[in-house]
């Protein structure tokens, strides 16, 4: 299959308060900024089904009345998919409204409401997804994103359980721009979604809509400890500290030697790292839009890939790669300096910027400075790591980088956001951009243990296992029936099982829930035994 490259358009500088419409795919940790892909809803065939979810009590009658009105306006004929309405046992009124009664009478028994299976699951481990499914990135088996033809509410608004992973003991999930991966306790990796760049790792360029195991690791006898999805590339770290990369390599984001000159790699390939100190191995990796960062056991950070916005942090915005002079970056790993001798414990890559947290709880950040997403109050790109002095007296637990925004979680459980504020993705009760960190007051008193930044939305997980969402609502990425942008973090009901980890993609979201502390994984937070925020192995 021939994959045509599309040149990256020039990126204009934006002011901190700009409300200019963003490209749906300039989103990220988890983006592919140079490929323009329309996520607009497409026509739905009569064979498509609306796989809805639980409707809140306050919206049931309104939704049924709206559907009935739309049906009547079309002479009683539903144009588009067959209508399947799920049984809202937890929220529906005891006596249905007249409008819903009449509507139900007009539907066959096959279309009667039923309850989503993830609510009823007795499994210790549950993975749910919601949002855009144009490329199968939800993993639910649907060929396209089911759409209710008569309004803007899609089936993907309702979190759906990934039944194929129900017995796999998943310990971590990762969302890319349009693909997703899951890691199991046994060290197996599953992937699904868009695969045209080989980012699924199955040896071909096919997209798939259900989780499929990457056979490579099992065949080679490798157990994986850490995974990460980027714009169009993926990475995994095995339990012996070896890093494997696959997917698009146009920008050098796979970090492979010159002999690997293909536009993409569809199977995992070992990424040779510079010789470090004795017993130094890779323990974590983060894939950005078109660049990658790896963290070693000694707290060193190596980067490679696209670097024209300073996202590599190696001091040169237009670095000429010696193996590829046309590359604006580095095709081989480079050591990042500038952490003042501190040991790095977490690294995060967004679409055009990167950040790191040190053992001392300090935050360092570098890359593109648009909308204030570096949080340092400057207007120019940052070519080398710069310490965020705002957090000098606020020990930090972890950081997440999105398309144009950043969220920092403090060890106290407080959460801080900065960068582009459009759609309310910062959770600061408005849509203003922020050039400096601001406390997310709506979550004060609800200790946050993890935040995940997507293209234009954010997910938060609190210490009691509850997930909150904020930002852009379309494509169902917030998992709510209300299609309004949310500037205040709002709880998304995922059932009674505690949420352990979340991941946000370009326009989709995935949550991992577990009834008890799972088998050790460096990507997942342990369930706290009290209301305090755990300070142990807290890595995502």
C-alpha positions in Angstrom: 0.0 0.0 0.0 1.3 3.4 -1.0 0.9 6.1 1.7 1.1 9.6 0.4 2.8 12.1 2.6 1.1 15.4 3.1 3.3 18.5 3.8 2.7 20.1 7.2 1.2 23.6 6.7 2.9 26.5 8.3 1.7 27.0 11.9 0.8 30.5 12.8 1.4 32.0 16.2 -1.7 32.6 18.2 -2.3 34.9 21.0 -3.2 33.7 24.5 -6.8 34.8 24.2 -7.4 33.7 20.6 -10.6 31.8 20.0 -9.7 30.8 16.5 -11.1 27.4 15.5 -8.5 24.6 15.9 -7.8 21.8 13.5 -9.4 18.6 14.9 -6.2 16.7 14.4 -3.7 19.3 15.8 -4.4 17.4 19.0 -2.5 15.5 21.0 -0.2 13.7 23.0 -1.8 11.8 20.5 -1.8 13.7 17.4 -0.5 13.6 13.9 -0.3 17.4 13.2 0.9 17.1 9.5 -1.9 14.9 8.3 -5.2 16.5 7.8 -8.1 14.1 8.5 -11.7 15.1 8.6 -13.6 13.8 11.6 -16.9 15.0 10.4 -19.9 12.7 10.7 -20.5 10.6 7.7 -23.6 9.2 6.2 -25.0 6.1 8.0 -26.4 3.1 6.3 -29.6 1.4 7.3 -27.6 -1.5 8.8 -25.9 0.8 11.4 -27.3 0.7 14.9 -27.6 3.4 17.5 -25.9 1.8 20.5 -27.0 4.2 23.1 -26.3 4.4 26.9 -27.9 5.3 30.2 -29.8 8.6 30.0 -29.9 10.7 33.1 -33.3 11.1 34.8 -33.5 14.8 33.8 -32.9 14.1 30.1 -35.0 11.0 29.5 -38.4 12.7 28.8 -36.7 15.5 26.9 -34.7 13.2 24.7 -37.7 10.9 23.9 -39.9 13.9 23.2 -37.2 15.3 20.9 -36.9 12.0 19.0 -40.7 11.7 18.8 -41.0 15.3 17.4 -38.2 14.6 14.9 -39.9 11.4 13.8 -43.3 13.1 13.4 -41.6 15.8 11.4 -40.5 13.1 9.0 -44.0 11.6 8.6 -43.1 9.0 11.2 -40.2 7.6 9.2 -36.8 7.3 10.8 -34.2 8.2 8.2 -30.9 6.5 9.0 -30.0 3.8 11.4 -32.2 1.5 13.4 -32.9 3.0 16.7 -31.6 1.1 19.8 -32.3 2.8 23.1 -30.7 1.3 26.2 -32.7 0.6 29.3 -31.9 3.3 31.9 -32.7 1.3 35.0 -30.5 3.4 37.3 -31.9 6.8 36.2 -35.2 6.4 34.4 -38.4 7.5 36.2 -40.6 4.6 37.5 -43.4 5.7 35.2 -42.3 6.6 31.7 -43.6 9.8 30.2 -46.4 9.8 27.6 -43.9 10.7 24.9 -41.6 7.8 25.7 -44.5 5.4 26.0 -45.7 6.3 22.6 -42.3 6.1 21.1 -41.6 2.7 22.6 -44.9 1.5 21.2 -43.7 2.5 17.7 -40.5 0.4 18.1 -40.1 -3.3 17.7 -39.1 -5.5 20.7 -35.7 -5.7 19.2 -35.2 -2.0 19.7 -36.4 -1.8 23.3 -34.2 -0.2 25.9 -31.5 -2.2 27.6 -28.7 -1.4 30.1 -25.1 -1.1 29.0 -23.1 -4.2 29.9 -20.3 -2.3 31.7 -22.7 -1.2 34.3 -23.7 -4.8 35.1 -20.2 -6.3 34.8 -18.9 -8.3 37.8 -15.4 -8.4 36.3 -12.5 -7.1 38.4 -11.1 -5.2 35.4 -13.2 -3.3 33.0 -12.1 -1.1 30.0 -14.6 1.4 28.5 -14.2 3.8 25.6 -16.2 6.7 24.2 -15.8 9.4 21.6 -15.0 9.3 17.9 -14.9 5.9 16.3 -14.3 6.8 12.6 -11.2 4.6 12.5 -12.3 1.9 15.1 -10.3 3.6 17.9 -13.0 2.7 20.4 -12.4 -1.0 19.9 -16.1 -1.8 20.2 -16.3 -3.7 17.0 -18.5 -1.1 15.2 -17.3 -0.4 11.7 -18.0 3.3 11.9 -19.1 5.7 14.5 -22.8 5.0 14.9 -24.8 8.2 14.5 -28.4 9.0 15.3 -29.5 10.6 12.1 -31.9 13.0 13.7 -29.7 14.8 16.1 -26.0 15.3 17.1 -25.9 12.6 19.8 -23.9 9.6 18.7 -23.7 6.2 20.3 -20.2 6.9 21.2 -21.4 9.5 23.7 -22.1 6.5 26.0 -19.2 4.7 27.5 -19.0 1.2 26.0 -17.2 -1.8 27.5 -14.6 -3.5 25.4 -15.8 -7.1 25.8 -12.8 -8.5 24.1 -10.6 -7.3 27.0 -12.9 -8.4 29.8 -10.8 -11.4 30.8 -7.4 -10.0 29.8 -6.5 -8.4 33.2 -5.6 -5.0 31.6 -3.4 -2.9 33.7 -2.9 0.2 31.4 -4.3 1.9 28.4 -3.0 4.5 26.0 -4.7 6.6 23.3 -3.1 8.0 20.2 -4.5 10.4 17.8 -6.8 7.8 16.2 -5.5 4.5 17.7 -5.4 2.8 21.1 -3.4 0.2 23.0 -3.9 -1.8 26.1 -1.3 -3.6 28.3 -2.1 -6.7 30.3 -0.7 -8.0 33.6 1.0 -10.9 31.6 2.9 -8.3 29.5 0.8 -8.7 26.3 -0.1 -5.7 24.2 -3.4 -5.2 22.3 -4.0 -2.5 19.7 -6.8 -1.2 17.5 -8.0 1.8 15.5 -6.3 3.5 12.6 -3.4 1.5 11.2 -2.5 3.1 7.9 1.0 4.0 9.1 1.6 0.6 10.7 1.0 2.1 14.2 -0.9 -1.0 15.3 2.1 -3.2 15.0 0.4 -6.2 13.3 2.7 -6.3 10.3 0.3 -4.6 7.9 -1.4 -1.2 7.3 -4.9 -2.2 8.1 -7.2 -0.5 10.5 -9.2 -2.7 12.9 -12.1 -2.0 15.2 -11.5 -4.5 18.0 -8.5 -5.1 20.2 -6.0 -7.5 18.6 -2.9 -8.9 20.3 0.4 -7.8 18.9 1.9 -11.2 18.3 5.5 -10.0 17.9 6.2 -9.8 21.6 4.8 -13.2 22.5 6.7 -14.8 19.6 9.9 -13.2 20.7 9.4 -14.1 24.3 9.1 -10.5 25.5 6.9 -9.2 28.3 6.0 -5.5 28.0 6.0 -3.2 31.0 5.1 0.1 29.5 3.2 1.4 26.4 2.6 4.7 24.7 0.6 5.9 21.6 1.5 9.0 19.6 0.2 10.7 16.6 0.9 7.9 14.1 3.5 5.9 16.0 3.6 3.6 19.1 6.2 2.4 21.6 6.6 -0.4 24.2 9.2 -1.0 26.9 9.9 -4.7 27.8 10.7 -5.9 31.2 14.4 -6.1 30.4 14.5 -2.4 29.6 14.4 -2.7 25.8 12.5 -0.1 23.8 10.5 -1.1 20.7 9.0 1.4 18.2 6.7 1.1 15.2 4.4 3.2 13.0 5.2 6.3 11.0 8.9 7.3 10.7 8.7 10.4 8.5 9.9 12.7 11.2 12.4 10.3 12.7 10.1 9.6 15.6 11.0 5.9 15.7 14.6 6.7 16.5 15.8 4.0 14.1 19.2 3.8 12.4 19.7 4.9 8.8 19.1 1.4 7.3 15.5 1.8 8.4 14.5 4.3 5.7 10.9 3.2 5.1 8.1 5.7 5.7 6.7 3.4 8.4 7.4 0.2 10.3 4.4 -2.1 10.7 6.1 -4.4 13.2 7.9 -3.4 16.5 11.6 -2.7 15.9 14.2 -2.4 18.6 15.3 1.2 19.1 19.1 1.3 19.7 19.9 3.7 22.6 23.2 5.4 23.2 25.5 3.6 25.5 24.7 4.9 29.0 26.0 4.1 32.4 26.3 0.5 33.8 22.9 -1.2 34.2 21.0 1.8 32.8 17.9 0.7 30.9 14.8 2.3 29.5 11.8 2.3 32.0 9.3 4.6 30.4 8.4 6.2 27.0 6.1 8.9 25.8 5.0 9.4 22.2 4.0 12.9 21.1 2.5 14.1 17.9 5.7 13.5 15.9 8.4 13.1 18.5 9.3 10.7 21.3 11.0 10.8 24.7 12.3 7.9 26.8 13.2 7.8 30.4 16.0 5.7 31.8 16.4 3.9 35.2 18.9 6.6 36.2 16.5 9.5 35.5 18.0 10.5 32.1 15.8 11.6 29.3 16.5 10.9 25.6 14.5 12.5 22.7 14.2 12.1 19.0 11.8 13.0 16.1 10.5 16.4 15.0 12.2 19.3 16.6 11.3 22.5 14.8 9.3 23.9 17.7 11.9 23.1 20.3 9.9 20.0 21.5 13.1 17.9 21.7 14.7 20.3 24.2 18.2 19.9 22.8 18.8 23.5 22.0 18.3 23.8 18.3 14.9 24.6 16.7 16.1 23.6 13.2 18.5 20.8 14.0 19.9 19.2 10.9 20.1 15.5 11.4 23.5 14.1 10.1 21.8 11.1 8.7 19.0 13.0 7.1 19.8 16.7 6.3 16.2 17.4 5.3 14.9 16.4 8.7 14.0 19.2 11.0 14.9 17.2 14.1 16.8 14.1 15.1 16.3 10.6 13.9 18.4 9.1 16.7 18.1 9.5 20.4 19.7 12.6 22.0 20.3 13.2 25.7 18.3 16.1 27.1 20.3 18.3 29.5 19.2 21.1 31.7 17.5 19.5 34.7 19.9 21.0 37.2 21.3 17.6 38.1 17.8 16.4 39.2 16.6 12.8 38.5 13.6 12.8 36.2 10.8 10.4 37.2 8.2 11.2 34.6 8.3 12.6 31.0 5.3 13.6 28.9 5.1 14.6 25.2 2.3 16.6 23.6 1.8 17.5 20.0 4.4 20.3 20.0 5.8 20.5 23.6 7.2 18.3 26.3 7.5 18.3 30.1 9.2 16.4 32.8 8.8 15.9 36.6 11.8 15.3 38.8 12.3 13.4 42.0 12.2 16.7 43.9 8.8 17.4 42.5 9.9 20.2 40.1 8.4 20.6 36.6 10.5 21.3 33.5 8.9 22.2 30.2 10.0 23.0 26.7 8.7 23.3 23.1 6.2 25.4 21.3 4.8 28.4 23.1 1.3 29.0 21.8 -1.7 30.0 24.0 0.6 29.8 27.1 0.8 26.0 27.1 4.4 26.1 28.5 3.1 28.1 31.5 6.2 30.3 31.7 4.5 33.5 30.6 6.6 34.0 27.5 5.7 34.4 23.8 8.6 32.5 22.2 9.3 28.8 21.9 11.5 27.2 24.5 14.4 25.3 23.1 15.8 23.7 26.3 14.0 22.6 29.5 12.9 25.5 31.6 11.9 25.0 35.2 8.4 26.2 36.1 9.1 28.3 39.1 5.4 28.4 40.0 5.8 24.9 41.4 9.0 25.5 43.4 7.0 25.3 46.6 4.3 23.0 45.3 5.7 19.4 44.9 4.4 17.9 41.7 3.2 14.3 41.2 2.9 14.2 37.4 2.2 16.3 34.3 0.2 15.7 31.1 0.7 17.5 27.7 -2.1 17.8 25.2 -2.5 19.4 21.8 -2.3 23.0 23.1 -2.6 22.7 26.9 -1.0 21.3 29.9 -2.2 19.9 33.3 -0.1 19.4 36.4 -1.2 17.3 39.3 0.4 18.2 42.7 1.2 15.7 45.4 -1.4 17.5 47.5 -4.1 16.4 45.1 -4.6 19.9 43.7 -4.7 20.3 39.9 -3.3 23.1 37.8 -4.0 23.9 34.1 -2.7 26.3 31.5 -2.6 26.8 27.8 -5.4 27.1 25.3 -8.8 27.5 27.0 -11.2 27.1 24.1 -14.1 24.8 24.8 -13.2 25.0 28.5 -10.6 22.2 28.3 -8.7 23.7 31.2 -11.6 23.2 33.6 -11.2 26.8 34.9 -14.9 27.7 34.5 -14.4 29.8 31.3 -12.8 29.5 27.9 -9.9 31.9 28.4 -6.3 30.8 27.6 -3.8 31.0 30.5 -0.1 31.7 30.2 0.6 30.7 33.8 -0.7 27.8 35.9 -4.1 28.2 37.5 -5.7 26.1 40.2 -8.7 24.0 39.0 -10.9 25.2 41.8 -13.8 22.9 40.9 -11.8 19.9 41.9 -10.5 21.4 45.2 -11.2 18.9 48.0 -11.4 16.1 45.5 -7.7 14.9 45.4 -6.7 14.3 41.8 -4.2 11.5 41.1 -4.1 11.7 37.3 -5.1 13.9 34.5 -5.0 13.1 30.8 -4.9 15.9 28.1 -6.3 15.1 24.7 -6.6 17.3 21.7 -9.2 19.6 23.1 -10.5 17.8 26.2 -9.2 16.7 29.5 -9.9 13.8 31.8 -9.3 13.8 35.6 -9.2 10.9 38.0 -9.7 11.5 41.8 -8.4 9.4 44.6 -11.8 7.8 45.2 -11.8 6.4 41.7 -14.1 8.9 40.0 -13.6 10.4 36.5 -14.3 14.0 35.5 -14.3 15.5 32.1 -14.0 19.0 30.6 -13.6 20.5 27.2 -14.9 19.9 23.7 -18.0 17.7 23.5 -18.5 16.7 19.9 -17.9 13.1 18.8 -18.9 12.0 22.3 -15.3 12.4 23.7 -16.7 13.5 27.1 -18.9 10.5 27.5 -22.0 12.6 28.3 -25.4 13.0 26.6 -25.1 16.8 26.9 -23.4 18.1 23.8 -22.4 21.4 25.3 -18.7 22.3 25.9 -17.8 21.9 29.6 -15.6 24.5 31.3 -16.2 23.0 34.7 -15.0 19.4 35.3 -18.1 17.2 35.3 -18.4 13.7 36.6 -18.9 11.0 34.0 -20.8 8.0 35.3 -18.8 4.9 34.5 -20.5 2.6 37.1 -19.5 1.5 40.6 -16.1 0.1 39.8 -13.3 2.6 40.7 -11.6 4.3 37.8 -7.8 3.5 37.9 -6.5 5.2 34.8 -7.7 7.3 31.9 -6.2 8.2 28.5 -7.3 10.9 26.1 -6.8 10.8 22.3 -7.4 13.3 19.5 -11.2 12.9 19.8 -11.7 9.7 21.9 -11.3 8.6 25.5 -10.6 5.3 27.3 -10.9 4.5 31.0 -9.6 1.5 32.9 -11.5 0.4 36.0 -10.4 -2.1 38.6 -12.1 -3.4 41.8 -8.8 -3.8 43.7 -5.2 -2.8 43.4 -4.0 -4.5 40.2 -0.8 -6.4 39.6 2.1 -3.9 39.5 2.3 -1.8 36.4 4.5 1.3 36.1 1.6 3.0 34.3 -1.1 2.8 36.8 -1.8 4.3 40.2 -2.4 2.2 43.3 -5.8 2.7 44.9 -5.2 4.8 48.1 -6.1 3.3 51.4 -7.4 6.7 52.7 -8.3 10.1 51.4 -4.7 11.2 51.1 -3.1 11.1 47.7 -0.7 8.2 47.4 3.0 9.0 47.0 4.1 5.6 45.8 4.5 4.3 42.3 2.3 6.8 40.5 3.3 6.7 36.9 1.2 7.0 33.7 
